[in-house]
Amino acid sequence: HQATKIDLVSVSLGSVGILTAVLLVVLVITLLLVNRHHKRQTKQLSEKM
């Protein structure tokens, strides 16, 4: 009976860890995309000036 409890805890911890990892990856990707887009926009603005 105790083994199943430990399994549940480890599974929940693992899922939480995976979720946080996925969220971090998504955050990094969005930041990179935004930075690239922003740089492109500023470049276009400076060219127009």
C-alpha positions, -999 to +999 in steps of 0.1 A: +000+000+000+028+024+008+046+017-025+016+030-045+016+062-024+053+067-032+046+060-069+018+086-069+041+112-053+070+105-077+046+106-107+030+139-096+065+154-089+077+142-123+047+157-141+052+190-123+088+190-133+080+182-169+053+210-169+078+235-155+104+225-181+079+228-209+068+263-197+104+274-194+111+262-229+081+280-243+091+312-224+126+311-238+113+305-274+088+334-271+115+357-257+138+348-286+111+354-312+101+387-296+137+399-295+143+389-331+111+406-342+118+437-322+154+439-336+139+436-371+114+464-364+140+488-350+162+481-380+133+490-404+126+521-384+162+533-386+163+526-423+132+547-428+147+576-408 
